[in-house]
């Protein structure tokens, strides 16, 4: 199957086009306000339910969440399960390389002289280094894009984008990342995933009949 980047973009249009609009809004915010102004605007808008739900939302960007999704996909399609793991692993590795290049401090270290102003959620371990970009956000946007690509109903791209954005926001709410960390993480997840999807579509064994069935279909055949 010969799939080009235009084919990929068309299939993810319900995710990608709104994302571009959000990205432009993020750029406008970044150019209009300082890092401190954005951070404390987010941090000051905290509430009890937010403290409860944010840690769970942020876990959706954990690699273990990707493993669970891949396991579910393997019931129906081995190729998609494999690609879910592979593409997330590559985007995560890319993010880690960038993290160690910049070695940027996280909010609680960056604002250590203003720590009394910061609202922290109880029970959340506060990291200090490798803030830029947000790895959880990379994972959330990579996963949301892939699921949109495979969904029959492409309008699922909208709620998947919203969910990815909520994961990114949770990283700021929990004071684990800055606005630019999350924005950059989303861009890495989207751009790298698009190019990987385009390139891996040309890998022949992933298009084979054996790889495009899952555990459920295999078990039916065995019966």
C-alpha positions as CSV (number, residue, x, y, z in Angstrom):
1,X,0.0,0.0,0.0
2,X,1.5,3.3,-1.1
3,X,0.5,5.9,1.5
4,X,1.9,9.4,1.3
5,X,1.9,12.2,3.9
6,X,-1.2,13.8,2.3
7,X,-3.1,10.5,2.9
8,X,-2.0,10.5,6.5
9,X,-3.0,14.2,7.0
10,X,-6.4,13.6,5.4
11,X,-7.1,10.7,7.7
12,X,-6.2,12.7,10.8
13,X,-7.8,16.0,9.7
14,X,-10.3,16.0,12.6
15,X,-7.3,15.9,15.0
16,X,-4.7,17.8,13.0
17,X,-6.6,20.9,11.8
18,X,-8.1,21.8,15.2
19,X,-4.6,21.2,16.7
20,X,-3.1,23.7,14.3
21,X,-5.6,26.3,15.5
22,X,-4.8,25.4,19.2
23,X,-1.0,25.7,18.4
24,X,-1.5,29.2,16.9
25,X,-3.4,30.2,20.0
26,X,-0.6,28.8,22.2
27,X,2.0,30.8,20.1
28,X,-0.1,34.0,20.7
29,X,-0.2,33.3,24.4
30,X,3.5,32.7,24.6
31,X,4.4,35.9,22.8
32,X,1.9,37.9,24.9
33,X,2.8,36.8,28.4
34,X,6.0,35.9,30.3
35,X,6.8,32.4,31.5
36,X,6.0,33.4,35.1
37,X,2.7,35.1,34.2
38,X,1.5,31.9,32.4
39,X,2.7,29.6,35.1
40,X,1.1,31.4,38.0
41,X,-2.1,32.0,36.0
42,X,-2.5,28.2,35.6
43,X,-1.3,27.4,39.1
44,X,-3.6,29.9,40.8
45,X,-6.7,28.4,39.2
46,X,-6.7,25.3,41.4
47,X,-9.6,23.5,43.0
48,X,-10.4,20.4,45.0
49,X,-11.7,18.3,42.1
50,X,-8.7,19.3,40.0
51,X,-6.3,18.1,42.6
52,X,-8.1,14.7,42.5
53,X,-8.5,14.2,38.8
54,X,-5.2,15.8,37.5
55,X,-2.9,12.9,38.7
56,X,-5.2,10.4,36.9
57,X,-5.3,12.5,33.7
58,X,-1.5,12.8,33.8
59,X,-1.2,9.0,34.0
60,X,-2.8,8.7,30.6
61,X,0.4,10.1,29.2
62,X,2.4,7.4,30.9
63,X,4.0,4.8,28.8
64,X,2.2,2.1,30.7
65,X,-1.1,3.6,29.4
66,X,0.4,3.1,25.9
67,X,1.2,-0.6,26.7
68,X,-2.5,-1.1,27.9
69,X,-3.8,0.4,24.7
70,X,-1.5,-1.7,22.6
71,X,-2.6,-4.8,24.4
72,X,-6.2,-4.0,23.6
73,X,-5.3,-3.3,19.9
74,X,-3.5,-6.7,19.7
75,X,-6.9,-8.3,20.2
76,X,-7.9,-7.0,16.8
77,X,-4.8,-6.0,14.8
78,X,-1.2,-7.0,15.6
79,X,0.2,-4.4,13.2
80,X,-1.6,-1.5,14.9
81,X,-0.5,-2.7,18.4
82,X,3.1,-2.9,17.2
83,X,2.9,0.5,15.6
84,X,1.4,2.0,18.8
85,X,4.3,0.7,20.8
86,X,7.0,1.5,18.2
87,X,5.9,5.0,17.3
88,X,5.4,6.0,21.0
89,X,8.8,4.6,21.8
90,X,10.5,6.6,19.1
91,X,8.7,9.9,20.0
92,X,9.5,9.2,23.7
93,X,13.2,8.6,22.8
94,X,13.2,11.8,20.7
95,X,11.8,13.8,23.7
96,X,14.3,12.3,26.1
97,X,17.2,13.4,23.8
98,X,15.8,16.9,23.7
99,X,15.3,16.9,27.5
100,X,18.9,16.1,28.1
101,X,20.1,18.6,25.6
102,X,18.3,21.5,27.3
103,X,18.4,20.1,30.8
104,X,15.9,22.8,31.8
105,X,14.7,23.2,35.5
106,X,11.2,22.3,36.3
107,X,8.8,24.9,37.9
108,X,9.5,24.1,41.6
109,X,13.2,24.5,41.0
110,X,12.9,27.5,38.7
111,X,10.6,29.3,41.2
112,X,12.3,27.9,44.4
113,X,12.5,31.4,45.8
114,X,8.7,31.7,45.4
115,X,7.7,28.3,46.5
116,X,5.3,29.7,49.1
117,X,3.2,31.0,46.1
118,X,2.9,27.7,44.4
119,X,-0.1,25.4,44.9
120,X,1.2,21.8,45.1
121,X,-1.0,18.7,44.9
122,X,-0.5,16.3,47.8
123,X,1.0,12.9,47.0
124,X,2.6,14.0,43.8
125,X,6.4,13.6,43.6
126,X,7.9,16.9,42.3
127,X,10.6,16.4,39.7
128,X,13.4,19.0,39.4
129,X,15.2,18.7,36.1
130,X,14.6,17.8,32.4
131,X,11.5,20.0,32.1
132,X,11.6,20.7,28.3
133,X,9.7,19.1,26.6
134,X,6.9,17.3,28.4
135,X,7.2,13.5,27.8
136,X,3.7,12.8,29.0
137,X,2.3,15.3,26.5
138,X,4.4,13.8,23.7
139,X,2.9,10.4,24.5
140,X,-0.7,11.7,24.8
141,X,-0.6,13.5,21.4
142,X,1.2,10.6,19.7
143,X,-1.4,8.2,20.9
144,X,-4.4,10.5,20.1
145,X,-3.1,11.0,16.6
146,X,-2.6,7.2,16.0
147,X,-6.1,6.3,17.3
148,X,-7.6,9.0,15.1
149,X,-5.7,7.6,12.1
150,X,-7.2,4.1,12.7
151,X,-10.7,5.1,13.7
152,X,-13.4,4.5,11.1
153,X,-15.2,7.6,12.3
154,X,-12.6,10.3,12.0
155,X,-14.6,12.8,14.1
156,X,-13.2,10.9,17.1
157,X,-10.2,13.0,16.4
158,X,-11.8,16.0,18.2
159,X,-12.4,14.2,21.6
160,X,-9.0,12.5,21.3
161,X,-7.4,15.9,20.8
162,X,-9.3,17.3,23.8
163,X,-8.1,14.4,25.9
164,X,-4.5,14.9,24.8
165,X,-4.8,18.6,25.7
166,X,-6.2,17.7,29.1
167,X,-3.1,15.5,29.7
168,X,-0.9,18.4,28.8
169,X,-2.8,20.8,31.0
170,X,-2.5,18.3,33.9
171,X,1.3,18.5,33.6
172,X,1.1,22.3,34.2
173,X,-1.6,22.0,36.9
174,X,0.7,19.6,38.8
175,X,3.6,22.0,38.5
176,X,5.6,19.4,36.6
177,X,6.0,21.5,33.5
178,X,5.8,24.9,31.9
179,X,3.5,26.0,29.1
180,X,6.3,25.9,26.5
181,X,7.2,22.3,27.7
182,X,3.7,21.1,27.0
183,X,3.4,23.0,23.7
184,X,6.7,21.6,22.4
185,X,5.7,18.1,23.6
186,X,2.5,18.2,21.6
187,X,4.4,19.4,18.5
188,X,7.0,16.6,18.8
189,X,4.3,14.0,19.3
190,X,2.2,15.2,16.3
191,X,5.0,15.9,13.8
192,X,7.2,12.8,14.5
193,X,4.2,10.5,14.5
194,X,3.0,11.8,11.1
195,X,6.3,11.2,9.5
196,X,6.7,7.7,11.1
197,X,3.2,6.7,10.0
198,X,4.0,7.8,6.5
199,X,7.3,5.9,6.4
200,X,6.2,2.7,8.2
201,X,3.2,2.4,5.8
202,X,5.8,1.2,3.2
203,X,7.0,-1.7,5.4
204,X,5.6,-4.8,3.7
205,X,5.3,-7.2,6.6
206,X,3.1,-4.8,8.5
207,X,0.6,-4.9,5.5
208,X,0.6,-8.7,5.5
209,X,-2.6,-10.7,6.3
210,X,-1.0,-12.3,9.3
211,X,-0.2,-9.0,10.9
212,X,-3.6,-7.5,10.2
213,X,-5.5,-9.8,12.4
214,X,-5.6,-10.1,16.2
215,X,-5.8,-12.5,19.0
216,X,-9.6,-12.7,18.8
217,X,-9.6,-13.5,15.0
218,X,-6.8,-16.0,15.5
219,X,-8.7,-17.8,18.3
220,X,-11.8,-18.0,16.1
221,X,-9.8,-19.5,13.3
222,X,-8.4,-22.1,15.7
223,X,-11.9,-23.2,16.6
